[in-house]
Each structure stands twice: as structure tokens, then as C-alpha cells.
């Protein structure tokens, strides 16, 4: 049950962050993220430490914080111009 929860949380977070609306340039690297999460969860379990997860809300806030936005005069909506990416995978 816990494995399914981690899998769903990670995939939801990754798919929301890698949405085309965010205009990210690097590849999503879904498999690398899942392997890293599995290894980290295994190591943390051995030492009795709390597990980590995708944290959907924090991930979306991080993307917004790293984004440069502009106002589209035609639609009068704020759009993401570009995102300063800090990840190494992909």
C-alpha cells in the first residue's frame, strides 16, 4: 500500500511540474527519479529515518518561484516566459 502511495505521489508531482505550460527545457527523466526515490527510501528505512516523497504542493511552488512571468496583452493573463532550471537529471 505504501509503495503505491509513493508511486502515485511521485508521478502526480512529476507530471504537474513537467507540464508544457511550464516551458521546461530538460527532459523529465521519470525512471531516474523513481529509481532515486526507491534507493533513498530503502536507505532511510534501514536507518529508521522518515521517508521522502514528491511533495506535490512544494514542487509546484518551487516551479513558480523559479519562473519568469509576463502578461500576455491579447489574453490579459500571466504566462510563464521561462524557468530557471536547477535539476541535474534529464
VENWO-V192344 format. One record per residue. N is the residue number from 0. RES is the residue in one small letter. SS is DSSP state (~ for helix, > for strand, _ for the rest). PSI is psi in degrees with one decimal (* if undefined). D_CENTER is the distance of its C-alpha to the mean C-alpha in Angstrom with 2 decimals. Layout:
[[N & RES & SS & PSI & D_CENTER] [N & RES & SS & PSI & D_CENTER]]
This chain:
[[0 & x & _ & -43.9 & 22.13] [1 & x & ~ & -35.8 & 19.69] [2 & x & ~ & -42.6 & 18.36] [3 & x & ~ & -38.5 & 17.80] [4 & x & ~ & -46.6 & 16.00] [5 & x & ~ & -43.2 & 13.52] [6 & x & ~ & -46.9 & 13.19] [7 & x & ~ & -44.6 & 12.73] [8 & x & ~ & -44.5 & 10.25] [9 & x & ~ & -45.4 & 7.95] [10 & x & ~ & -38.8 & 8.75] [11 & x & ~ & -45.7 & 8.54] [12 & x & ~ & -46.6 & 5.03] [13 & x & ~ & -42.1 & 4.30] [14 & x & ~ & -36.2 & 7.35] [15 & x & ~ & -42.5 & 7.01] [16 & x & ~ & -39.3 & 4.60] [17 & x & _ & 20.3 & 6.92] [18 & x & _ & 142.6 & 9.84] [19 & x & ~ & -24.2 & 12.97] [20 & x & ~ & -24.1 & 13.63] [21 & x & ~ & -11.5 & 11.13] [22 & x & _ & 44.4 & 13.25] [23 & x & _ & 146.9 & 11.05] [24 & x & _ & -34.0 & 13.57] [25 & x & _ & 153.8 & 12.19] [26 & x & _ & 160.7 & 11.84] [27 & x & _ & -31.9 & 8.93] [28 & x & _ & 49.7 & 10.62] [29 & x & ~ & -44.0 & 9.90] [30 & x & ~ & -38.6 & 13.06] [31 & x & ~ & -40.5 & 12.58] [32 & x & ~ & -42.0 & 9.47] [33 & x & ~ & -39.3 & 11.70] [34 & x & ~ & -44.6 & 14.69] [35 & x & ~ & -43.3 & 13.35] [36 & x & ~ & -40.7 & 12.36] [37 & x & ~ & -44.6 & 15.83] [38 & x & ~ & -46.3 & 17.69] [39 & x & ~ & -42.3 & 16.38] [40 & x & ~ & -40.1 & 17.16] [41 & x & ~ & -45.6 & 20.53] [42 & x & ~ & -44.0 & 21.45] [43 & x & ~ & -35.1 & 20.61] [44 & x & ~ & -39.5 & 22.71] [45 & x & ~ & -39.3 & 25.60] [46 & x & _ & 2.6 & 25.77] [47 & x & _ & 25.6 & 25.38] [48 & x & _ & 159.9 & 22.35] [49 & x & _ & 148.4 & 19.68] [50 & x & _ & 160.5 & 16.71] [51 & x & _ & 160.1 & 13.09] [52 & x & _ & 177.8 & 10.42] [53 & x & _ & -26.2 & 6.78] [54 & x & _ & 76.3 & 8.17] [55 & x & ~ & -48.6 & 7.17] [56 & x & ~ & -44.9 & 9.45] [57 & x & ~ & -36.2 & 8.62] [58 & x & ~ & -44.1 & 4.97] [59 & x & ~ & -39.3 & 6.97] [60 & x & ~ & -35.1 & 9.77] [61 & x & ~ & -42.8 & 8.44] [62 & x & ~ & -43.2 & 7.95] [63 & x & ~ & -38.6 & 11.36] [64 & x & ~ & -31.3 & 12.86] [65 & x & _ & 3.4 & 12.33] [66 & x & > & 146.3 & 13.70] [67 & x & > & 122.7 & 17.37] [68 & x & > & 161.9 & 18.79] [69 & x & > & 158.3 & 22.24] [70 & x & > & 125.2 & 24.53] [71 & x & > & 115.0 & 25.54] [72 & x & _ & -25.3 & 29.30] [73 & x & _ & -45.8 & 29.83] [74 & x & _ & -10.8 & 27.50] [75 & x & _ & 35.3 & 27.48] [76 & x & > & 154.1 & 23.72] [77 & x & > & 129.7 & 21.12] [78 & x & > & 153.3 & 18.98] [79 & x & > & 122.3 & 16.32] [80 & x & > & -47.4 & 18.43] [81 & x & > & 162.2 & 15.99] [82 & x & > & 130.2 & 12.91] [83 & x & _ & 110.7 & 13.64] [84 & x & _ & 138.7 & 11.22] [85 & x & _ & 0.2 & 11.35] [86 & x & _ & 153.2 & 9.81] [87 & x & _ & -25.4 & 12.67] [88 & x & _ & 159.6 & 11.71] [89 & x & _ & * & 12.49]]
